[in-house]
Amino acid sequence: MGQDVSYRFNSFMKKIHMINKPSVPTGGLYRSEFFMLIVIKKHEASSGENYEGIKPSEIAELTGSSISAASKQIKTVEEKGYIERRYSKNDKRVVYITLTDKGRNILAQAKKERDKKIEAIVEAIGEEKMSTFLDIGEEILQFLENDKVVI
């Protein structure tokens, strides 16, 4: 592989990483706190209608953090009003975390802003180029996941 391709690829990845900072509304949350809200929302969406919430230990597992780090983060985000603790109906020793209306609203607002950005990109470069870009990106991701290559 030529130096030019390697340089361009690494430069592109760095720029994507830098640009990918939350420019959407995050309500004063750090990136990791906002990510936790997304994890909770996805967990809720994949659960049945009798959803009670997500356990702190599950949040730790899904975010790749320790239970103590997740607990601190849960406390902080709860104090900001984006999540709340609820006790299990069946076992009062079990605590579940759920999104508050404020948490749902910030996620909905962020999704709307992200969708607007994507729409603007597609409009600027065209749907065909975007589709090609995504096809190539998916191939690269598949390669990286299968071969466990770290960039």
ABEGO torsion letter per residue (X at the ends): XBAAAAAAAAAAAAAAAAAABBABBAGGBBAAAAAAAAAAAAAAAABBAABAEBBAAAAAAAAGBBAAAAAAAAAAAAAAGABBBBBBAABAABBBBBBBAAAAAAAAAAAAAAAAAAAAAAAAAEAAAAAAAAAAAAAAAAAAAAAGBBX
